[in-house]
């Protein structure tokens, strides 16, 4: 997750500075701790276990999407987008959602010849 200087300043100006008696480094540390906190996952797990009590430790879902693309004259690109299992040309995307439906990670426009697990590998590493 990234945050640029303007966004950080907007957060500080929206009343965050008045609530905390911290210097800039302390405020940045607190903000980064919140943005990267696993506490959010615990909250989302409670939302999941209300409906599915056996899913302990779950905090969201992940799904893949294959979007059909036009065949190209370039043989190398065409081979990358061809999915032999589905017998057509695709780009693949994998999207992870938390239990409220917010997208928390994604990998978009991977070659259609890649297996979903390979497309999702960067998401697995992040989560």
Buried (B, 14 or more C-beta within 10 A) or exposed (E): EEEEEEEBEEBBEEEBEEEEEEEEEEBBEEBEEEEEEEEBBEEBBEBBBEEEEEEEEBBBEBEBEBEEBEEEEEEEBBEBBBBEEEEBBBBBBBBBBBBEEEEBBBBEEBBBBBEBEBBBBBBEEEE
